[in-house]
Amino acid sequence: MYGVLPKTTEAQVLGKQILRSGTAIGANYREAYRARSDAEFVAKIGDCLKELDETAYWLELLGEAGIVSAIRLGDLADETDQLIAIFTTIAKRIRGRRRNEG
């Protein structure tokens, strides 16, 4: 998406923010996958959620600024919402499992 954004300052700034937060999600998930404990795993999943929320924010700004149409952003926003739901469920299940074990 970043590569096809207009070359205006506003579009490029927002695009770079999305690029950073969007790629950070993958890096944090990779760290979560390699976690040494449930607590570390849940913390990294929390980092994923923060980056997803930030990505959603930048996507909203792109739409609200009229840089990208809401229709073009729809699939990305939907995928972001789905990932938020998935990561939230994962974190809740691990926390619940830890409570039941303790």
Backbone as a printed PyTorch tensor [residue, N CA C, xyz], in Angstrom:
tensor([[[  0.8160,  -1.1830,   0.0000],
         [  0.0000,   0.0000,   0.0000],
         [  0.8670,   1.2560,   0.0000]],

        [[  1.9270,   1.2340,   0.7920],
         [  2.7730,   2.4180,   0.9010],
         [  3.2990,   2.8600,  -0.4620]],

        [[  3.6820,   1.9040,  -1.2750],
         [  4.2660,   2.2090,  -2.5790],
         [  3.3390,   2.9310,  -3.5400]],

        [[  2.0310,   2.8240,  -3.3330],
         [  1.0930,   3.4610,  -4.2590],
         [  0.4470,   4.7260,  -3.6840]],

        [[  0.8880,   5.1290,  -2.5040],
         [  0.3450,   6.3620,  -1.9220],
         [  0.8380,   7.5690,  -2.7170]],

        [[  0.0480,   8.6410,  -2.7100],
         [  0.5140,   9.8710,  -3.3550],
         [  1.8240,  10.3300,  -2.7140]],

        [[  2.5890,  11.0910,  -3.4370],
         [  3.8930,  11.5490,  -2.9450],
         [  3.8010,  12.8290,  -2.1170]],

        [[  2.6050,  13.1820,  -1.6800],
         [  2.4560,  14.3630,  -0.8280],
         [  3.0610,  14.0680,   0.5400]],

        [[  3.4600,  15.1180,   1.2330],
         [  4.0660,  14.9550,   2.5590],
         [  3.1230,  14.2320,   3.5010]],

        [[  1.8550,  14.6370,   3.5220],
         [  0.8870,  14.0250,   4.4300],
         [  0.7460,  12.5280,   4.1760]],

        [[  0.6040,  12.1620,   2.9110],
         [  0.4280,  10.7550,   2.5640],
         [  1.6630,   9.9430,   2.9270]],

        [[  2.8320,  10.4880,   2.6730],
         [  4.0650,   9.7680,   2.9550],
         [  4.3040,   9.6070,   4.4560]],

        [[  4.0090,  10.6410,   5.2240],
         [  4.1780,  10.5480,   6.6780],
         [  3.2520,   9.4860,   7.2540]],

        [[  1.9830,   9.5390,   6.8860],
         [  1.0270,   8.5430,   7.3830],
         [  1.3850,   7.1490,   6.8880]],

        [[  1.7830,   7.0640,   5.6360],
         [  2.1580,   5.7770,   5.0610],
         [  3.3430,   5.1500,   5.7810]],

        [[  4.3370,   5.9720,   6.0930],
         [  5.5020,   5.4400,   6.8080],
         [  5.1240,   4.9690,   8.2110]],

        [[  4.2080,   5.6680,   8.8420],
         [  3.7490,   5.2440,  10.1710],
         [  3.0620,   3.8740,  10.0880]],

        [[  2.2340,   3.6940,   9.0650],
         [  1.5510,   2.4040,   8.8750],
         [  2.5650,   1.3120,   8.5740]],

        [[  3.5410,   1.6440,   7.7510],
         [  4.5820,   0.6830,   7.4110],
         [  5.3360,   0.2370,   8.6630]],

        [[  5.6590,   1.1740,   9.5280],
         [  6.3790,   0.8490,  10.7670],
         [  5.5240,   0.0050,  11.7170]],

        [[  4.3120,   0.4810,  11.9830],
         [  3.4810,  -0.2460,  12.9470],
         [  3.0410,  -1.5990,  12.3870]],

        [[  2.7560,  -1.6370,  11.0980],
         [  2.3240,  -2.8960,  10.4850],
         [  3.4000,  -3.9610,  10.4970]],

        [[  4.6480,  -3.5660,  10.2430],
         [  5.7250,  -4.5530,  10.2630],
         [  6.1250,  -4.9130,  11.6900]],

        [[  5.9110,  -4.0090,  12.6260],
         [  6.2170,  -4.3010,  14.0330],
         [  5.3210,  -5.4190,  14.5680]],

        [[  4.1320,  -5.5320,  14.0370],
         [  3.2140,  -6.5960,  14.4680],
         [  3.8660,  -7.9560,  14.2240]],

        [[  4.3870,  -8.1440,  13.0290],
         [  5.0370,  -9.4110,  12.6900],
         [  6.2620,  -9.6830,  13.5420]],

        [[  7.0600,  -8.6430,  13.7750],
         [  8.2590,  -8.8140,  14.5930],
         [  7.8910,  -9.1900,  16.0280]],

        [[  6.8830,  -8.5470,  16.5730],
         [  6.4520,  -8.8630,  17.9380],
         [  5.8340, -10.2510,  18.0230]],

        [[  5.0890, -10.6450,  16.9960],
         [  4.5120, -11.9860,  17.0140],
         [  5.6230, -13.0350,  16.9640]],

        [[  6.6320, -12.7690,  16.1620],
         [  7.7550, -13.7080,  16.0920],
         [  8.4160, -13.8440,  17.4650]],

        [[  8.5760, -12.7290,  18.1710],
         [  9.1250, -12.7760,  19.5240],
         [  8.1950, -13.5390,  20.4610]],

        [[  6.8860, -13.3340,  20.3110],
         [  5.9180, -14.0570,  21.1550],
         [  6.0350, -15.5540,  20.9150]],

        [[  6.1550, -15.9290,  19.6710],
         [  6.2560, -17.3490,  19.3060],
         [  7.4650, -17.9990,  19.9680]],

        [[  8.5060, -17.2100,  20.1800],
         [  9.7390, -17.7310,  20.7710],
         [  9.8460, -17.4290,  22.2710]],

        [[  8.7530, -17.0370,  22.8710],
         [  8.7430, -16.6750,  24.2940],
         [  9.1560, -17.8530,  25.1620]],

        [[  9.7940, -17.5320,  26.2710],
         [ 10.2580, -18.5630,  27.1970],
         [  9.2330, -18.8800,  28.2710]],

        [[  8.1770, -18.0810,  28.3540],
         [  7.1500, -18.3330,  29.3710],
         [  5.8170, -17.7960,  28.8650]],

        [[  4.7490, -18.2190,  29.5160],
         [  3.4270, -17.6930,  29.1700],
         [  3.3570, -16.1960,  29.4110]],

        [[  3.9760, -15.7380,  30.4900],
         [  3.9450, -14.3020,  30.8010],
         [  4.6300, -13.4980,  29.7060]],

        [[  5.7690, -13.9850,  29.2410],
         [  6.4790, -13.2980,  28.1580],
         [  5.6500, -13.3360,  26.8740]],

        [[  5.0080, -14.4710,  26.6150],
         [  4.1630, -14.6240,  25.4350],
         [  3.0160, -13.6060,  25.4610]],

        [[  2.3310, -13.5290,  26.5850],
         [  1.1950, -12.6020,  26.7130],
         [  1.6700, -11.1590,  26.5750]],

        [[  2.8280, -10.8420,  27.1200],
         [  3.3600,  -9.4790,  26.9990],
         [  3.6250,  -9.1330,  25.5370]],

        [[  4.2020, -10.0590,  24.7890],
         [  4.4950,  -9.8010,  23.3690],
         [  3.2080,  -9.7360,  22.5470]],

        [[  2.2200, -10.5410,  22.9000],
         [  0.9280, -10.4560,  22.2170],
         [  0.3110,  -9.0830,  22.5030]],

        [[  0.4990,  -8.5880,  23.7250],
         [  0.0430,  -7.2410,  24.0600],
         [  0.7200,  -6.1920,  23.1970]],

        [[  2.0180,  -6.3880,  22.9200],
         [  2.7290,  -5.4690,  22.0260],
         [  2.1460,  -5.5300,  20.6190]],

        [[  1.7870,  -6.7270,  20.1740],
         [  1.1410,  -6.8840,  18.8670],
         [ -0.1610,  -6.0870,  18.8330]],

        [[ -0.9390,  -6.1910,  19.9060],
         [ -2.2150,  -5.4720,  19.9750],
         [ -2.0120,  -3.9600,  19.9340]],

        [[ -0.9870,  -3.4700,  20.6160],
         [ -0.6970,  -2.0320,  20.5810],
         [ -0.3760,  -1.5840,  19.1590]],

        [[  0.4400,  -2.3650,  18.4690],
         [  0.8190,  -2.0120,  17.0960],
         [ -0.3790,  -2.1170,  16.1440]],

        [[ -1.2320,  -3.0980,  16.3810],
         [ -2.4490,  -3.2160,  15.5610],
         [ -3.3550,  -2.0140,  15.7620]],

        [[ -3.5120,  -1.6040,  17.0170],
         [ -4.3410,  -0.4390,  17.3080],
         [ -3.7600,   0.8090,  16.6560]],

        [[ -2.4490,   0.9390,  16.7140],
         [ -1.8000,   2.0860,  16.0730],
         [ -1.9920,   2.0380,  14.5560]],

        [[ -1.8670,   0.8680,  13.9790],
         [ -2.0750,   0.7190,  12.5380],
         [ -3.4940,   1.1200,  12.1640]],

        [[ -4.4690,   0.6950,  12.9630],
         [ -5.8630,   1.0720,  12.7130],
         [ -6.0170,   2.5870,  12.7420]],

        [[ -5.3470,   3.2200,  13.6840],
         [ -5.4030,   4.6880,  13.7960],
         [ -4.8590,   5.3630,  12.5340]],

        [[ -3.6930,   4.9230,  12.0720],
         [ -3.1110,   5.5340,  10.8710],
         [ -3.9820,   5.2830,   9.6450]],

        [[ -4.5760,   4.1110,   9.5590],
         [ -5.4960,   3.8340,   8.4500],
         [ -6.6920,   4.7840,   8.4940]],

        [[ -7.2270,   4.9920,   9.6970],
         [ -8.3490,   5.9310,   9.8520],
         [ -7.9550,   7.3300,   9.3900]],

        [[ -6.7610,   7.7600,   9.7720],
         [ -6.3090,   9.0940,   9.3680],
         [ -6.1520,   9.2070,   7.8560]],

        [[ -5.6420,   8.1520,   7.2290],
         [ -5.5430,   8.1720,   5.7590],
         [ -6.9100,   8.3720,   5.1270]],

        [[ -7.9090,   7.6960,   5.6620],
         [ -9.2680,   7.8300,   5.1400],
         [ -9.8730,   9.1800,   5.4410]],

        [[ -9.7350,   9.6300,   6.6900],
         [-10.3280,  10.9040,   7.0960],
         [ -9.7000,  12.0960,   6.3740]],

        [[ -8.4230,  11.9670,   6.0250],
         [ -7.7420,  13.0360,   5.3040],
         [ -8.0680,  13.0140,   3.8190]],

        [[ -8.7860,  11.9860,   3.3780],
         [ -9.1460,  11.8760,   1.9730],
         [ -7.9890,  11.4540,   1.0870]],

        [[ -6.9460,  10.9070,   1.6820],
         [ -5.7800,  10.4770,   0.9100],
         [ -6.0730,   9.1590,   0.2100]],

        [[ -6.7760,   8.2690,   0.9040],
         [ -7.1870,   6.9870,   0.3530],
         [ -8.6730,   6.8360,   0.6440]],

        [[ -9.4170,   6.3680,  -0.3320],
         [-10.8640,   6.2340,  -0.1470],
         [-11.1850,   5.1480,   0.8760]],

        [[-12.2890,   5.3410,   1.5600],
         [-12.7370,   4.3750,   2.5680],
         [-12.9320,   2.9980,   1.9370]],

        [[-13.3500,   2.9610,   0.7040],
         [-13.5590,   1.6820,   0.0120],
         [-12.2340,   0.9510,  -0.1500]],

        [[-11.1920,   1.6770,  -0.5420],
         [ -9.8710,   1.0520,  -0.7240],
         [ -9.2700,   0.6190,   0.6110]],

        [[ -9.6020,   1.3250,   1.6730],
         [ -9.0750,   0.9880,   3.0000],
         [ -9.8840,  -0.1080,   3.6850]],

        [[-11.0600,  -0.3830,   3.1700],
         [-11.9820,  -1.3140,   3.8180],
         [-11.3840,  -2.6640,   4.1510]],

        [[-10.7290,  -3.2950,   3.1790],
         [-10.1610,  -4.6230,   3.4210],
         [ -9.0410,  -4.5770,   4.4610]],

        [[ -8.1980,  -3.5530,   4.3870],
         [ -7.1100,  -3.4280,   5.3660],
         [ -7.6570,  -3.1730,   6.7670]],

        [[ -8.6440,  -2.3120,   6.8630],
         [ -9.2510,  -2.0280,   8.1680],
         [ -9.9250,  -3.2790,   8.7230]],

        [[-10.5940,  -4.0230,   7.8520],
         [-11.2540,  -5.2590,   8.2730],
         [-10.2250,  -6.2880,   8.7490]],

        [[ -9.1400,  -6.4290,   8.0180],
         [ -8.0980,  -7.3750,   8.4170],
         [ -7.4750,  -6.9600,   9.7470]],

        [[ -7.2780,  -5.6630,   9.9360],
         [ -6.7360,  -5.1580,  11.1930],
         [ -7.6770,  -5.5010,  12.3440]],

        [[ -8.9770,  -5.2860,  12.1450],
         [ -9.9680,  -5.6130,  13.1790],
         [ -9.9870,  -7.1090,  13.4860]],

        [[ -9.8650,  -7.9300,  12.4500],
         [ -9.8480,  -9.3740,  12.6480],
         [ -8.6130,  -9.8100,  13.4350]],

        [[ -7.4710,  -9.2170,  13.1100],
         [ -6.2500,  -9.5530,  13.8420],
         [ -6.3260,  -9.1100,  15.3010]],

        [[ -6.9320,  -7.9610,  15.5400],
         [ -7.1290,  -7.5100,  16.9170],
         [ -7.9700,  -8.5300,  17.6820]],

        [[ -9.0380,  -9.0110,  17.0570],
         [ -9.9010, -10.0060,  17.7040],
         [ -9.1460, -11.3050,  17.9560]],

        [[ -8.3380, -11.7340,  17.0120],
         [ -7.5740, -12.9800,  17.1600],
         [ -6.5610, -12.8600,  18.2910]],

        [[ -5.7770, -11.7830,  18.2800],
         [ -4.7530, -11.6200,  19.3130],
         [ -5.3710, -11.4170,  20.6960]],

        [[ -6.5060, -10.7480,  20.7540],
         [ -7.1980, -10.5710,  22.0380],
         [ -7.6410, -11.9250,  22.5830]],

        [[ -8.1900, -12.7590,  21.7290],
         [ -8.6350, -14.0900,  22.1330],
         [ -7.4590, -14.9400,  22.6050]],

        [[ -6.3550, -14.8800,  21.8840],
         [ -5.1640, -15.6340,  22.2770],
         [ -4.7140, -15.2100,  23.6730]],

        [[ -4.6010, -13.9070,  23.8840],
         [ -4.1370, -13.4050,  25.1880],
         [ -5.0840, -13.8190,  26.3050]],

        [[ -6.3880, -13.7200,  26.0700],
         [ -7.3620, -14.1040,  27.0950],
         [ -7.2650, -15.5860,  27.4270]],

        [[ -7.0910, -16.4210,  26.4240],
         [ -7.0020, -17.8630,  26.6630],
         [ -5.7640, -18.2240,  27.4690]],

        [[ -4.6400, -17.6030,  27.1350],
         [ -3.4100, -17.8950,  27.8850],
         [ -3.5540, -17.4020,  29.3160]],

        [[ -4.0980, -16.2040,  29.5090],
         [ -4.3070, -15.6870,  30.8700],
         [ -5.2440, -16.6060,  31.6520]],

        [[ -6.3110, -17.0630,  31.0080],
         [ -7.2540, -17.9650,  31.6590],
         [ -6.6080, -19.2810,  32.0340]],

        [[ -5.7830, -19.7970,  31.1530],
         [ -5.0730, -21.0470,  31.4190],
         [ -4.1340, -20.8720,  32.6080]],

        [[ -3.4530, -19.7340,  32.6660],
         [ -2.5200, -19.4720,  33.7660],
         [ -3.2690, -19.3750,  35.0930]],

        [[ -4.4670, -18.7490,  35.0750],
         [ -5.2630, -18.6360,  36.3090],
         [ -5.7100, -20.0100,  36.7820]],

        [[ -6.1090, -20.8540,  35.8400],
         [ -6.5930, -22.1950,  36.1950],
         [ -5.4780, -23.0920,  36.7140]],

        [[ -4.2500, -22.8510,  36.2490],
         [ -3.1090, -23.6500,  36.7080],
         [ -2.6260, -23.1990,  38.0710]],

        [[ -2.8020, -21.8800,  38.3660],
         [ -2.2630, -21.3100,  39.6040],
         [ -3.1070, -21.6000,  40.7590]]])
